[in-house]
């Protein structure tokens, strides 16, 4: 994938990568649920309902995620009820890290961590081909 193709497309989280992210979010709840059920049945049911609601909210948020590359900036939009927009100048990027777990590899996706002065930007579940191309573009020296 070239820089020109990345400039014309928006990065979104594909359905298989969304499933992996929801699995990661559900896993701590599955581990903690037996201990809550041990305290009382009602507390366990309430905990499971609240945790399922949190995972569902994550699923909705990942459906609204887009990242767009422009000649000067990387812009990320996410959120439905509380939309958030983050914009990072391309020349301010100090580091890019790719993370691929076995589940993300099976889903054909990567987690992209972009470092810049004042913070980190996490792009979860981006298609692997686009993540590799974006990492290469953001780490090259500006001319």
Secondary structure, DSSP 8 states (H G I E B T S, - for coil): --HHHHHHSEEEB-HHHHHHHHHHHHHHHHHHHHHHHHH-HHHHHHHHHHHHHHHHHHHHHHHT-EEEE-SSEEEEEE-SSS-EEEEEEGGGEEEEEEE--HHHHHHTEEEEEEEETTEEEEEEEEEHHHHHHHHHHHHS---
